[in-house]
């Protein structure tokens, strides 16, 4: 596996943008959130992990950013590729194309969902798993994120948002203002971090199909996803990392720590769903400690 940017051609004929940076014996493959996000959230990981000797690989999933973007308005294409199974198997094909084995897999948000599924299906290739701001089901997420909205906004504002959502008038300026308030509290709390991603790309066709219009509207295909009854099958050392103001319910994360055979639960203070950007010092301290402990054979659960 060579460093740099590479376009890999999948067996289905589509092309994916991949990038590998850093040097060392530890290989880390990162899966972006969204769905429909970009690899860019991992661009500077190698700088924080250089002293450990970590090579960081990242890629844009099919339909996202620099990778091929099929016409998902075609039902045949949509039904073939906008599925959990497709994106899980895509990870495996990217792993093979990049020549990775016995590697660490990190998934943020949606990436954490498919990372769990990958570990259940292809766990023999993993040395460790990092689940970043994601739990093991959607059923616990939806009421939690609605509760955050009720606690943050006034009853009138919540009612207004609900009416807009029923009418599907998501571009309404006042509605977007309330979304911004929620995002500033729970998605990305650090104003400087938000400035750096202003205007960032999101593959809306992919995001809307799986999620909905925003982080506080769950109406897409993600509804019903649940691996709680299978989570104990993941045997590799696992890091569960969240922001202390995450959109994900922290109680579910703590339960996951008890369910997984070898897991560690950590928080980044004053951070939301994008806690690697909100508080990089805390996030990378926790990540480096985890990687060092696994590499040295001293990993313990807590």
N, C-alpha and C positions, 0 to 999 in steps of 0.2 A: 504494500500500500504506500503510494507516494503522497507527500504533502501537496497542497494546492487545491485548485478548483478543477473538478472533473465532471463531465456530463456522462452519466451512465445510461446505457440503453437496456431497458427491461425486456423480458421475454415477450411481453405484450406489445412491444414496439415503441412504447412511450419513453421519453427521456426525462431524467431527474437531475437537478443541479445538486452536486455534493461538494463539500469543502472539508479538508483536513488540515489542521494547524497544530503546532507544538511538536515536542519531541520527547521520547522516553519510552519505557516499557509498558506503561499503563495505557490501555486504549479505552476511550470513553466515546460512546455514540449517543448523540442527543436528538430527541424528538420534540419538535416544536408544538405549541398549543394551537388553539383555534376552536375547532378545526379550521384550517385555511390560513394559519399564521405563517411565519417565515423562520428560516434558519438564523436570522440576524440576532435573535436574543442570545445566541451562544457565541457570537463573534469574538468576544473578549475573554471567554472562559480560559483559554490557554495562558493568558497573561497572569491570571490569578493562580493557576495550577502548575506553572512552570517549575517551581522548586520541587515539586513531587515527580516530575518527569512524566507528564500526561500528554498524550496525543488526543486531540478533540476532533471528532468527526461529526458533521451535521449535514442535513440535506433538507430540501423543500419537498414535501410530500406531493404526490400527484394532484394537480389542480391548484397548487400554491406557488406564488411568486415566480421564481425563475424556472421552475419545472413546467413540463407540458400541461396545458389546461384543456382537457377535453370539453366537448360541448355537452354539458350535463343537462341541458334542456331536452336532449334526446333521451327518452325513457330507457332505451336499450343500453346506452352508455351509462346513464345514471345508475341503473339497477345492477350493472356489472361492477362498477368501481366505487360508488359511494356506499360501501359496506364495511363493517368491522373486519370481516374476513380478508377483504382486499388489503386494507391498510396494515393488518398484522403480517400477512405474507409479504407485503412490500418491504417491511423491515428486514425480513429474512433474506430477501433477494439483495437488498442493499448491503447487508452484512457480507454476503458472499462476494458481491462485486468489489467491496472494499477490502476483502481478505481478512476480516475480523473473526476471531474466535477467542473464547475465554476472556470476554470483554465486559465492561460495565455499560449498562443501558440506563440512560436518564430520560425520563419523559415528563414534560411540564403540562399540566392540565389535561387537555385531550391527549397529548402525548403520553401522559401518565396512565390514561385509560388503556391505550393500545399497548403500552409497555407491560402492564399487568397481563394482558391477553397474550403477548409474546412470551412472557416468562412461563405462562401456563402451557403453551404449545411448544416452545423451542428453548426451554430453560436449560437444556444441556450445554448450550453455547455461552451461558452467562457466568461471569465471575461475581457479579453483584448487580443490584437493581436500585435505582434511585427514583422514587415516586415523588414528584414535586407538585404540591398543590392539587392533589387529586385523591378522591376516596374510591371505594370499591363498589359503589352503586350510585344511581341517580335519585332513588326514592328519598334518601336522606338529604340530598342537596337542595331539592326544590323547596320544601318548606323552610329550610334554613335561610336560603337567600331571600325568600319572601319575608321572613321575620326581620332580617337585616333592613329591608326596605321600610317595613313598618316602624322600626325603631329609629330610623334615620330621618324619615320624612314626616310631614304632618298627615293626618287622615285625609285632608282635602287633596294633597299632592299624590298620595297613594291611589285614591279614587280616580283622580285625573289620569294617572298612568294606566290604570286598569281599563278605563273607558277608551283611551287611545289604542291600547293593545287589542281590545275587542273590535275596534273599527279598522285595525291594521294601518293606522296613519302614523307610522313610526318617525317620519321626518318632521312631525310637528315640533316647532322650536321650543315650546315650553316643556314638552316631553323630553327632548334631547337635553335640556338644561337639567332636568331631574336625573337623567341617566349620568350626566357628567358629575353631579354631586355624589351619586352612588359609586361611580368608578373611582372618584378621588378619595373615597373612604376605604374601599374594599378591593379594587382591582389594582391600582397603582397609586400609592399614597405620596410618593416622593415627587414633588413638583419638578425638580431638575431632571429626574428620570423621564417624566412625561414629556418634557420638552424634547428630549433626544429621540423619542419615537413618534413625535407629532407627524401626522401624514403617513404613518406606516401602512404597508399594504396588508389587506385582508381579503382572501378569496371568498367573497360573499356567497357565491353559489354553494360552496362547500359548507361554510359556516351556517348559513340559513337552513340548509337541508338537515344538518345534524342537530343544531342548537336552537336556532330561532333568530330573532333580530338583535338581541344583546344578551349580556350575561345574566340578566334578571328575567328573561323570558325563555322558558324551557318548553318548546312545543315541537321539537324536531325528533329525529330518529334516535337520539340518545335516550329518550324516555324509555324506561323499562330495563336499561342496561344494569346488570347486577352480577358480580362474581363473589359475593360474600360467602356462598357455600363452597367455593373452590379455592379461596385465598390461601388456606393452609397448605395447599399443594406447592406453593412457591417456597423452595428450600434455600435459595441463595441469600447471603446477607443483604438486608434491605434497609435503605434509609428512607424514612417518611419525613419530608420536610415541608413546612407550611409557614405562611406569615401569620402573625398573631391576630391580624385583622382580615384574615382570608375570607373569600367567598365560600370556601369549603367548610363544613362543620368540623371543628377540631375534635369534638367528642368522637366522631366517626374515625378520625385519624388515630386517636388513642386506642380505640377498639381494635383497629387493624394491627397496631403494634402488639396487642395481646394475642391476636389470631395467627399472625405470621410466626413461623418457627424461630426465625432469626431477624429481628427488626429493631430499629432504633427510631424514636420519634423526637424531632427537634423543631424549634420555632425560631424565626427571625423576628426580633422586636420591631414594633412600629412599622409593620409591613403588611401589604395586602397579597393578592393572588400572584402578583409579579414580584415576589420577595427577593429574587436574585438581583433585581434592579433597585428595589426600594432600599434594601440594606445589604449591599454586597459584602461588607465586612463580616457580618454575622453569617450570611449564607455560605460564603466560601470557607469560613472557619469550620462550620459544621461539615461541609462536603469534604474538605481536606482531611479532617479528623477521621471521618468514615473511611475514605480511601486508604489512608495510612494504616488504620487499624486492620482492615481486611488484608492489605498487602503484607503486613507484619504478623498476621495470624493472631491478633489480639482483639478482634472484634467481639464485643459483648452487646447484648440487647439492653435497652432501657427506654 
